[in-house]
Amino acid sequence: MRLFVTGGAGFIGSAFVRMALAGELPLPEVEKVTVYDALTYAGTLTNLTEVATDPRYSFVHADICDAERLQQEMAGHDAIVHFAAESHVDRSINGARTFAETNVVGTANVMQAALECGADRIVHVSTDEVYGSIPEGAWPETDPLFPTSPYSASKAGSDLMAESFFRSFGLPVIVTRCSNNYGPHQFPEKIIPLFITNLLEGKKVPVYGDGSARRDWLHVADHCRGIALSLIGGTAGEIYNIGGGTELSALELTQLLVEKLGADESAIEFVADRPAHDMRYCVDDSKARRELGYQPQISFSDGIESTIAWYRSHSEWWKPLRADAPQLDRLRPTTP
């Protein structure tokens, strides 16, 4: 298999690349992995240090909005995994245009390049946020999309763009929609790494509203396994939800992290809620379990312990990121 991975220097994409090259994913023999990434603020080559000397790995520093370069670099690959996206809700509220350009126009470029290159299989990686908020129960893949932020709207648009290439041209694309990811190498603007690194530095952690918003948590390694199963066993034109199976409120999650990091509740700071904050996400992943054999393997208790341990022992990774982005000290949490 010759893999082309957009956004492969980001949190989830780099985990997929590392696991693919280490033989930790249910994939055919991996002959080649090309990472195509613009290295915006949340993408860093330090996420790929451990595979940098693998002869099967190569890196292309370029943007998916550069259609000509994208098609040129994608040629010769038979499988495409499309992670590249702007993904921070608060940033999208402050400026939506970049999200529309990267997530919708960029995805159109990826699909067009895959069509021109005759790719055998494409997975477009999306998010549960496209469904909007659900007060109870869980979304199946057939539920209508009701995004509430510019970020989730741009991802919904990217999903529809990918699906249109299947319907119009028969492009063998599959869409996956995941729960909230966590794990090593996650940029410290998302709630778990932001709170862990804040607490490690003796800072407060900001909780939106009363902390009642609820999310389902999925370890990044389980997500990557779900993507790999979709890539090799999914049906073209289909959508697969990938869930984690652990639902927590923001306050429950915060209290857990505060306890595990040896702080007390005085470290919690409640802040004004963000506009149109979705109060609950939960996906029904029974289709992926039934059709792909998907099953999360990492319990939340084990996953959060190992994630905290990773950030404790890898300050050389996250401290430079925080130093280069001082706005993180004023950042409110987000949970995509």
Rosetta blueprint (number, residue, H / E / L):
1 M L
2 R E
3 L E
4 F E
5 V E
6 T E
7 G L
8 G L
9 A L
10 G L
11 F H
12 I H
13 G H
14 S H
15 A H
16 F H
17 V H
18 R H
19 M H
20 A H
21 L H
22 A L
23 G L
24 E L
25 L L
26 P L
27 L L
28 P L
29 E L
30 V L
31 E L
32 K E
33 V E
34 T E
35 V E
36 Y E
37 D E
38 A L
39 L L
40 T L
41 Y L
42 A L
43 G L
44 T L
45 L H
46 T H
47 N H
48 L H
49 T H
50 E H
51 V H
52 A L
53 T L
54 D L
55 P L
56 R L
57 Y E
58 S E
59 F E
60 V E
61 H E
62 A L
63 D L
64 I L
65 C L
66 D L
67 A H
68 E H
69 R H
70 L H
71 Q H
72 Q H
73 E H
74 M H
75 A L
76 G L
77 H L
78 D L
79 A E
80 I E
81 V E
82 H E
83 F L
84 A L
85 A L
86 E L
87 S L
88 H L
89 V H
90 D H
91 R H
92 S H
93 I H
94 N H
95 G L
96 A L
97 R H
98 T H
99 F H
100 A H
101 E H
102 T H
103 N H
104 V H
105 V H
106 G H
107 T H
108 A H
109 N H
110 V H
111 M H
112 Q H
113 A H
114 A H
115 L H
116 E H
117 C H
118 G L
119 A L
120 D L
121 R E
122 I E
123 V E
124 H E
125 V E
126 S E
127 T E
128 D H
129 E H
130 V H
131 Y H
132 G L
133 S L
134 I L
135 P L
136 E L
137 G L
138 A L
139 W E
140 P L
141 E L
142 T L
143 D L
144 P L
145 L L
146 F L
147 P L
148 T L
149 S L
150 P H
151 Y H
152 S H
153 A H
154 S H
155 K H
156 A H
157 G H
158 S H
159 D H
160 L H
161 M H
162 A H
163 E H
164 S H
165 F H
166 F H
167 R H
168 S H
169 F H
170 G L
171 L L
172 P L
173 V E
174 I E
175 V E
176 T E
177 R E
178 C E
179 S L
180 N E
181 N E
182 Y E
183 G L
184 P L
185 H L
186 Q L
187 F L
188 P L
189 E L
190 K E
191 I H
192 I H
193 P H
194 L H
195 F H
196 I H
197 T H
198 N H
199 L H
200 L H
201 E L
202 G L
203 K L
204 K L
205 V E
206 P E
207 V E
208 Y E
209 G L
210 D L
211 G L
212 S L
213 A L
214 R E
215 R E
216 D E
217 W E
218 L E
219 H E
220 V H
221 A H
222 D H
223 H H
224 C H
225 R H
226 G H
227 I H
228 A H
229 L H
230 S H
231 L H
232 I H
233 G H
234 G L
235 T L
236 A L
237 G L
238 E L
239 I E
240 Y E
241 N E
242 I E
243 G L
244 G L
245 G L
246 T E
247 E E
248 L E
249 S E
250 A H
251 L H
252 E H
253 L H
254 T H
255 Q H
256 L H
257 L H
258 V H
259 E H
260 K H
261 L L
262 G L
263 A L
264 D L
265 E H
266 S H
267 A H
268 I E
269 E E
270 F E
271 V E
272 A L
273 D L
274 R L
275 P L
276 A L
277 H L
278 D L
279 M L
280 R E
281 Y L
282 C L
283 V E
284 D L
285 D L
286 S H
287 K H
288 A H
289 R H
290 R H
291 E H
292 L H
293 G L
294 Y L
295 Q L
296 P L
297 Q L
298 I L
299 S L
300 F H
301 S H
302 D H
303 G H
304 I H
305 E H
306 S H
307 T H
308 I H
309 A H
310 W H
311 Y H
312 R H
313 S H
314 H L
315 S H
316 E H
317 W H
318 W H
319 K H
320 P H
321 L H
322 R H
323 A H
324 D H
325 A L
326 P H
327 Q H
328 L H
329 D H
330 R H
331 L L
332 R L
333 P L
334 T E
335 T L
336 P L
